[in-house]
């Protein structure tokens, strides 16, 4: 499997291969995200996304719109990416990122490896700012974002409702260039 180039943080890291997503990866990507939609609050989706949406995301991937996976022993164990923050032209140098890691692989460096590769690619694409939203509570995600250089810039109180409770969302950002 081809490593991402020219991202020095990509390739095989701790037994993981960090690479661009392929069509064959989408069922595993969908499973990881779908579990979080059904059981967690890291996404405000309440149902898994249809496969067609993952196919569209993959088809749209490229410079500035990356879609990466972490693979370990032939299994996709996490995914990350970045998309345009908003469609207005003045936002063209800003991306919104995401990282999801399968249960059993969280806290082992998978998210960090994905983010290191993603941020390197975005910097190479002349992206200026990366933003991320983290639903609370999620100490592990906040720690990951801080570890890769994001800073908290604001909290939206009770912005989402899931599992019969209101959920706050922290916005973080990282300036790349």
QUIDA-V771617 format. One record per residue. N is the residue number from 1. OMEGA is omega as a letter, one per 30 degrees, with the letter a starting at -180 (999 if undefined). Layout:
# QUIDA-V771617
n = {N/N}
omega = {OMEGA/OMEGA}
This chain:
# QUIDA-V771617
n = {1/2/3/4/5/6/7/8/9/10/11/12/13/14/15/16/17/18/19/20/21/22/23/24/25/26/27/28/29/30/31/32/33/34/35/36/37/38/39/40/41/42/43/44/45/46/47/48/49/50/51/52/53/54/55/56/57/58/59/60/61/62/63/64/65/66/67/68/69/70/71/72/73/74/75/76/77/78/79/80/81/82/83/84/85/86/87/88/89/90/91/92/93/94/95/96/97/98/99/100/101/102/103/104/105/106/107/108/109/110/111/112/113/114/115/116/117/118/119/120/121/122/123/124/125/126/127/128/129/130/131/132/133/134/135/136/137/138/139/140/141/142/143/144/145/146/147/148/149/150/151/152/153/154/155/156/157/158/159/160/161/162/163/164/165/166/167/168/169/170/171/172/173/174/175/176/177}
omega = {a/l/l/l/g/a/a/a/a/a/a/a/l/a/l/l/l/a/l/l/l/l/a/l/a/l/l/l/l/l/a/a/a/l/l/l/a/a/a/l/l/l/l/l/l/l/l/l/l/a/a/l/l/l/l/l/l/a/a/a/a/a/l/a/a/l/a/l/l/a/l/l/l/a/l/a/l/l/a/l/l/l/l/a/l/a/a/a/a/l/a/l/a/l/l/a/l/l/l/a/a/l/a/l/l/l/a/l/a/l/l/l/l/a/l/l/a/a/l/l/a/l/l/l/a/l/a/a/l/l/l/l/l/l/a/f/l/a/a/l/l/l/l/a/l/a/l/l/l/l/l/a/l/l/l/a/l/a/l/l/a/a/l/l/l/a/l/l/l/l/l/l/l/l/a/a/999}
